[in-house]
């Protein structure tokens, strides 16, 4: 059985969050939490919170051994842009360019390891 947790509209670009997702994909849960704890990136901090939430979701089921869970999938997909109210930054040749604040959807899927 799969257990999921997600953080939608996270204020980080998907490009910056993907290295943390690639880091934990395929690891067991305890090891992934340790790795994300010491990783310096902001994406690792956000993925650690999502992973802890997925473990809490799995612990609600009494038939699941939390120590045997594995990170089956970890993704950082792009979300909508936050434009704000007519905020601009200088562009080339005197033009005005809009500030594009990127968001992302972080998703973690856990499954129980077969043994």
C-alpha angles and dihedrals in degrees: 000000000000125000121200141192129176142186111208125198094015111179095239130088116254090235091061094044098047097078090061090049091050089049096060102033109119096012126121113256099250093050092046092053090051092049093048091047093063099033110107100214125104090229089061090054092053094044090050089058092047091047091051089051091051090051089051089051090052093048090061088072109078095206095061125094104214092203091063096055121120129196100248097176136006118180140174110198125181119262132196123299119253106221102178123200111317097310115164139178128204116276133191121296094014096303126138118236123195119244107248110205107194126212132188142199113234117203130183123186121191129194133183115258116245116235 
